[in-house]
Amino acid sequence: MLAPAVFFWQIVLAIHVVFVVAAFGAVVAYPVIALAAERLDRSSVPLLHRVRQVVGRSMINPGLVVVAIAGIYLAADLKTFHDFYVQWGIGVIIVLGALEGAFVSRQSGRLAELAQHDIEAAAGGEVKWSSEYVTARGRADQVNAVMAVLVIVTVFLMVVQ
């Protein structure tokens, strides 16, 4: 009897990888996108923060769920729950979900409001970011950087397992 050309666990692995790329590619790309938007047109910054909030709610959070389900299935099927990279991955999913849900989504909305206020206060002149916006943006950028590093380290650990 011939072995199947594709095993079910391979399909689940492909789904796992696709959703990692779709959900977390945005996290890794966001700092570059934010920098470009600010340099090209400061008036676009409030929209960028609102888009980040929507991406979190519509791609990152649901993607986390699919990545977790597929990863748990793979670990169970391949009997790798005891491996460090699996335990690390589960921990990172919990941390990313907590950061995205408790901080990033809310902070993105707040940053949009602050940036819009600063733009309106400039009344068509040069936009100067308020100290409140700069402080909040700095915290958000730090959290995003932590999330991006966690994603990159996790991908590395999954590949080199």
Buried (B, 14 or more C-beta within 10 A) or exposed (E): EEEEEEEEBEEBBEBBBBBBEBBBBBBBEBEEEBEEBBEEEBBBBBBBBBBBBEBBBEBBBEBBEBBBBBBBBBBEEEEBEEBEBBEBBBEBBEEBBEBBBEBBBEBBBBBBBBBBBBBEEBEEEEBEBEEEBEEBBEEBBEBBEBBBEBBEEBBEBBEEE
